[in-house]
Amino acid sequence: MKRDTRRLVRSALLVVAVTAVAACSNPLAGASPATSPSTQPAATTATPAAEGDVADAPEPTPTDPPPTPAASSVSAADRLAGIRSRTIVDQLGGRLVTVPGDVKAPGKGRVWRVKVQVEKGLDVDGQAFAQFVLDTLNDPRSWGHGGTRTFGRTDGGSYDVRVVLASPATSARMCLPLRTNGRLSCRNGAASILTYYRWVKAIPGYGKDVTGYRRYVVNHEVGHALGHGHEDCPGRGRRAPVMMQQTKGLLGCEPNAWPHP
């Protein structure tokens, strides 16, 4: 009997030992599968920058020279000359727009018909600019001095002189073969071409009298259309002739905007 009991105990112990060995040989028994989110690392995905965020945006490639920043706010003198913005854009489309309207020439003398044009894209009051041109030319100190001639404005196809206000690049192109670099105005045929660069900036020699300089450049370039050539400074401290190239420097002369001051 005792022998049978010992045999049963040994059998039970053998079963327990076998069970224990089987459990040790399978350590993942009872664990979550390998695809379980708790044991699988999260996948990494590149997230695109949200619209409006800066995410290594490429540098823009300029095609045109950047506009010159406005030097100051527009003054009363600027508005008188038609300037609505002092920002200078070097290149525009080159399309010229005729300022509409016909203005009768005042007084006596031979009538000169003036067509006034402004390049499309310039922030200019065309009517104010055209009025500035006519007021300058019909001033008693200008080319109509003594009743010899008078200036009216036309928007038609027949004219005697054309006054154009254009961007630096367009004015430079219209002035060829003269090389102005868009910094100098010119006369080419019947066209008196004013660069917006100087219309805004004038020159240091006129100081704060930007209106005086603007009247000078109108008188100078229209003077060429009337047949007048360049003149020199007559001497230090003396008044510069209106047909002197004052934009290039006064050379000791005093600034002067008028043919008959």
C-alpha positions in Angstrom: 0.0 0.0 0.0 2.8 2.4 1.0 4.5 1.4 -2.2 1.5 2.4 -4.3 1.2 5.6 -2.5 4.8 6.6 -3.2 4.3 5.7 -6.9 1.3 8.0 -7.2 3.2 10.9 -5.5 6.1 10.5 -7.9 3.7 10.5 -10.9 2.1 13.7 -9.7 5.4 15.4 -9.2 6.5 14.3 -12.7 3.3 15.9 -14.2 3.9 19.2 -12.3 7.5 19.3 -13.5 6.6 18.7 -17.2 3.9 21.5 -17.0 6.5 23.9 -15.5 9.0 23.2 -18.3 6.3 23.8 -21.0 5.4 27.2 -19.5 9.0 28.3 -19.4 9.6 27.3 -23.0 6.8 29.8 -24.2 7.4 33.2 -22.4 4.9 35.0 -24.7 2.0 32.9 -23.7 -0.9 35.1 -22.6 0.7 38.3 -24.0 -0.9 40.6 -26.6 -0.1 39.9 -30.2 2.9 41.5 -31.9 0.5 43.8 -33.8 -1.0 45.2 -30.6 -0.7 49.1 -30.5 0.6 48.8 -26.9 3.8 47.0 -28.1 4.2 48.2 -31.8 6.1 51.5 -32.2 4.1 54.3 -33.9 4.9 54.9 -37.5 6.5 58.3 -38.3 5.0 60.4 -41.2 6.3 63.7 -42.5 3.7 66.5 -41.8 3.5 69.2 -44.5 3.7 72.8 -43.3 0.3 74.3 -42.9 -0.8 76.9 -45.6 0.6 80.2 -44.5 3.5 78.8 -42.4 7.1 79.4 -43.4 8.6 76.1 -44.2 11.9 76.8 -46.0 10.2 78.8 -48.7 12.5 79.4 -51.7 13.9 82.9 -52.2 11.9 84.7 -54.9 13.8 85.4 -58.1 13.4 89.0 -59.1 12.7 89.7 -62.7 12.7 93.5 -62.5 14.7 95.9 -60.3 12.8 96.6 -57.1 10.9 99.8 -56.8 12.6 102.7 -55.1 10.9 103.2 -51.7 9.0 106.4 -51.1 11.4 109.0 -49.7 8.7 110.8 -47.8 5.0 111.5 -47.9 3.5 113.3 -50.9 3.7 117.1 -50.4 1.5 119.9 -51.7 4.2 120.6 -54.3 4.1 117.0 -55.4 0.3 117.1 -55.8 0.6 120.3 -57.8 2.8 118.4 -60.3 0.5 115.4 -60.4 2.5 113.1 -58.2 0.3 110.8 -56.1 3.1 108.5 -55.0 6.9 109.1 -54.6 7.6 105.5 -55.2 9.7 105.1 -58.4 9.2 101.8 -60.4 12.0 101.4 -62.9 10.1 99.5 -65.5 6.4 99.6 -66.5 4.8 98.4 -69.7 5.8 101.3 -71.9 2.2 102.1 -72.9 1.6 105.8 -73.1 -1.9 107.2 -72.3 -2.9 110.6 -73.7 -4.4 112.9 -71.0 -7.9 113.6 -72.4 -9.2 117.1 -73.0 -8.6 120.1 -75.2 -7.6 123.4 -73.6 -7.7 126.6 -75.5 -4.5 128.6 -75.7 -4.7 131.9 -73.8 -3.7 135.3 -75.0 -2.0 136.2 -78.3 0.8 134.9 -80.4 1.3 131.7 -82.5 -0.6 128.8 -81.0 1.4 125.7 -80.2 -0.6 122.5 -79.6 0.7 120.4 -76.8 -0.2 116.7 -76.4 0.5 115.4 -72.9 1.0 111.7 -72.2 1.7 109.7 -69.1 2.9 106.1 -69.0 0.3 103.7 -67.8 1.2 102.4 -64.4 2.6 105.6 -63.0 0.7 106.8 -60.0 0.1 110.2 -61.4 -2.9 112.5 -61.7 -2.7 113.1 -65.5 -4.9 116.2 -65.4 -2.8 117.8 -62.7 0.4 117.0 -64.6 -1.0 118.4 -67.9 -2.1 121.6 -66.1 1.3 122.0 -64.6 2.9 121.7 -68.0 0.5 124.3 -69.6 0.8 126.7 -66.6 4.6 126.5 -66.9 4.7 127.2 -70.7 2.1 130.0 -70.5 3.8 131.8 -67.7 5.1 135.2 -68.8 8.6 134.1 -67.9 8.4 131.1 -70.3 8.6 130.7 -74.1 5.5 132.9 -74.7 7.2 135.9 -73.2 6.1 139.1 -74.9 3.1 137.5 -76.7 5.3 135.7 -79.2 3.6 132.3 -78.7 0.9 130.6 -76.6 0.3 127.0 -75.7 -3.0 125.0 -75.8 -3.6 121.4 -75.1 -5.0 118.7 -77.5 -5.7 115.0 -77.2 -6.0 114.6 -80.9 -3.5 113.2 -83.5 -2.3 116.6 -84.7 0.1 118.5 -82.4 3.2 120.6 -82.4 5.0 119.2 -79.3 4.4 116.1 -77.1 5.3 116.1 -73.4 5.7 112.6 -72.0 6.1 111.6 -68.4 7.5 108.0 -68.3 9.3 105.5 -66.0 13.1 105.5 -66.0 13.4 102.5 -68.3 10.8 103.7 -70.8 12.2 107.2 -70.9 15.7 105.8 -71.5 14.4 103.7 -74.4 12.5 106.7 -75.9 15.6 108.9 -75.6 17.8 106.6 -77.7 20.4 107.1 -79.2 21.0 109.4 -76.3 22.1 107.5 -73.2 20.2 108.9 -70.2 20.0 105.8 -68.0 16.6 106.9 -67.0 18.1 109.7 -64.8 18.0 112.5 -67.4 15.2 113.8 -69.5 15.5 114.5 -73.2 13.9 115.7 -76.4 13.6 113.3 -79.3 11.9 114.7 -82.4 8.7 116.4 -81.3 8.7 114.6 -78.0 9.9 116.2 -74.8 10.4 113.1 -72.5 10.5 113.6 -68.8 11.8 110.8 -66.6 9.7 110.1 -63.5 12.9 109.6 -61.5 13.8 113.3 -61.8 10.2 114.4 -61.6 10.1 113.0 -58.1 13.6 113.6 -56.9 14.6 116.9 -58.7 18.3 117.7 -58.0 20.2 118.9 -54.9 21.0 122.3 -56.6 17.4 123.4 -56.3 17.2 122.5 -52.6 13.6 122.4 -51.4 12.3 124.2 -54.5 11.2 121.0 -56.3 8.5 123.0 -58.2 11.2 125.3 -59.6 13.2 122.3 -60.9 10.1 120.7 -62.4 9.3 124.0 -64.2 12.9 124.1 -65.4 12.8 120.6 -66.9 9.6 121.4 -68.8 11.0 124.6 -70.1 14.3 123.1 -71.0 13.0 120.1 -73.0 10.2 122.1 -74.7 12.9 124.7 -75.5 14.7 122.0 -77.5 11.5 121.3 -79.4 11.3 125.0 -80.2 14.8 124.9 -81.7 17.0 126.0 -78.8 20.3 124.4 -78.1 22.4 124.0 -74.9 24.1 126.9 -73.2 26.8 127.1 -70.6 27.0 128.7 -67.2 28.0 132.3 -67.8 30.0 132.5 -64.5 30.0 131.6 -60.9 27.2 133.2 -59.0 25.3 134.2 -62.1 21.9 132.8 -63.1 22.0 129.6 -65.0 20.4 129.8 -68.5 17.3 127.6 -68.8 19.0 125.8 -71.7 22.0 124.9 -69.5 22.1 121.2 -68.5 21.3 122.0 -64.9 20.4 118.5 -64.0 24.1 117.5 -64.5 25.2 120.2 -62.1 25.0 124.0 -61.7 28.8 124.5 -61.9 28.7 127.5 -59.7 25.6 129.1 -61.4 22.4 129.8 -59.5 19.4 127.7 -60.4 16.9 129.2 -62.8 13.7 127.7 -64.3 12.8 130.4 -66.9 13.9 131.5 -70.3 12.9 135.1 -69.3 13.2 135.4 -65.5 
